[in-house]
């Protein structure tokens, strides 16, 4: 079973330290991260909004994974768990 018990700080830490995102701004209890693709990638820049909560509903976690560009939700959760 894949763990899905992450805090917002866990997700932000992994996306910034391993996923090449950067903190663009903080709005209330949400951190807004940006990702700029390398020049040789044919993808659009991404914006990921992460609430700084202790835990998330599964739908919110799915939305974060989608915004971050994850192709496979379970692999995204494993990646966050390995790198937090």
N, C-alpha and C positions, 0 to 999 in steps of 0.2 A: 504494500500500500504506500502510495506517495503522500508525504506529509504536505499539508496545505496550511499549516499554522504559522504564518509569518506576520511580523509587525511591519508597519510602513517603513520604519527605520532599517529593518533587515533588507527590504526590497531596494530602498534607495542606496544603501551601502553597496550592494552587489551590482546594481545597474551603473553606479558611478565608478567603482573600483575595477570592475571586471568587464562591464558592458559598454564602456566608452561613452556614457551619457554624462552630462554636466547639469548642475542645478542652475536653472535659468531664473527662477524666482520662487518666493514662498508667499502663498496667499492663505492667510488664516492657518488652518491645520493641514493644508495641502502643499506639497512640494511639487513644483513643475520642472520636469527634467527635459532636456533636449538631446537629440542625437543627430549629428550631421554625417551623412554617408561619405566614405572615401571617394575620391574623384573617379575611380574606375568602377564604382557601383552604379547601377541603373535603378536606384530607388530614391524615394522622396525622404526628406528629413522627417524625423518623428518627434512628437511631443507626448510625454507620459505624465499624467497627473497621479500622484500617489498620496492618499490621505495618511497622515501620521497617527494611525490608530494602532492599538495593540493587536488586533485581529480583524479579519475581513470576512464578509459573506463570500461565498464561492463566486457569485456573479461579479462582484467588485474585483476579485482576483483574476477572473477571466478577462475583464476589461483592461486591467493593467497589462496582462500578458499580450493581448491583442494590440494595444497601443505601443508596446515595446517591440512588436514585430515577431512574436513567437509563432512558429508554425504548429507546434505541438504543445498543448497545455501541460501535460504530465512532464514532458522534458523540461519545460520552463520551470516548473516547481522543483524538479530534481536539481536543476542548475542553481536555483536560488538557495536550496538547502545545502548543497555542496560548498557554496562559496560564502555563506553568511558567517 
